[in-house]
Amino acid sequence: MKQVDRCKMKLISFTVNGTDVKVEISASDRLIDVLRDKLRLTGTKEGCGIGECGACTVIMNGVPVNSCLVPAFQAEGSVIETVEGLEQSGKLHPLQEAFVDHAAIQCGFCTPGMLMSALALLRENPHPTREEIARAISGNLCRCTGYHQIIEAIEDASMRMDPTE
Amino acid sequence: MTLGFIRPKTVGELLEVLAEYKDGSKIVAGATDLLVQQRNSKQVEGKPLYLVDITGIPELAYINVESGVVRIGAATTHRDIARSTVIQDVAPFLADACLTVGSPQIRARGTIGGNIINASPAADSLPPLAALSAQVRLVSKRGSRDIAICDFFKGPYKTVIEPGELLQEVFFKVPKNPGNCSFLKIGRREAVAISRLSVAVLLDVDESGKITEAAIAPGSCLPMPARIVRAEETLTGKVPDEETVEAAANEVGEEMVRVSGVRWSTPYKKPVICALTRRAIWKALGVDVD
């Protein structure tokens, strides 16, 4: 049988916001460390570091995850999306526009994670109910807004992104 | 302390690695417990470890039903179990329990194998698995063994798994009346809440409305998963009425105090686990109660 690699450090490749990247990681690096410190994608925030607050939420292979709880070595070969991927050619994503218009941002620390949870929801369910929105962002804490503006913004964004219904 | 990581691609490779490193290795799947423990520095003083990642082994993530037996691979996520139409059909209370784990982000990574191995008394998947009389399959280079879920634990956060062994899957028989089950949980809030108390109920009811079999397994009130036989016997053979259900529910509170003793939380937990069990029994019978 072929020997399985034992790695202390390893060069891994994955996709971030549509771009292939290669990064050297160690066994104790987390995905958020790679994103923020090695790739300088500092839009993703670290709040609690234990998966309670959701500020570090990114989309991994189509699913929102806490990047503070993903060992970097598990990212090999994966497709990662961060808040930096939302804006396209200088134009904000409809979700970002709706967050601005509804004052769904105060301190802004939770916003990148909120946006990624919301984006994952709207891709799967283009016209969610308020209850479904609340569930989708139940892993994201906001200590400023009281959530109402955020839920309204996501509801509005769903109309902006898919006005057919 | 982490020495490095190893990512086997097959169960065969994995078992080789486990046989070589034994207790110098630690299996990691969703990492949602491991990275929190590492942050809390619990691992720092311990023996240096190789992390053995099993998320690159597709053959460990599956849900299937064959000859009336449901098998769930250890690396299957809570998200996949909660969303599985198979589990929603054959054991809806297990889907419900997996849906109450953490948050969407945690459910997307955390696995049922990890929930079992971590052996928290508050683990959400364990009460339904105990009620289903589930078994776990442990495999190593030497062979495999099956253990009833309630015998798998030695105490809080302790199991009988040996170095070199892999928890490959958890399996259980399709219940006779999958509709007659329920899982209720109380946390400090609705989302991202560790269970304060929970209970799983699975009943078999005949045409006359008589309960022919009952399984009641509470969570967060015993050191490890267990069925409450006295409560089950109180229901068995009866057509449920308020008095019987109340009596069965009270047995769960009594058992909690017998096993776990009187604690600072008992004045709260005892009446609440009784009320929660009463509601769960009625819910399993399809009756809405407050």
Interface residues (C-beta under 8 A of the other chain):
Chain A: M1 V4 D5 R6 C7 K8 K10 A27 S28 R30 G49 I50 G51 E52 G54 T57 M60 V63 P64 V65 N66 C68 L69 V70 P71 F73 Q74 E76 S117 R135 A136 S138 G139 N140
Chain B: T2 L3 G4 F5 I6 R7 P8 K9 G12 E13 E16 V17 V28 G30 A31 T32 L34 L35 V36 Q38 R39 Y50 L51 D53 T55 G56 R79 G102 S103 P104 Q105 I106 A108 R109 E190 A191 V192
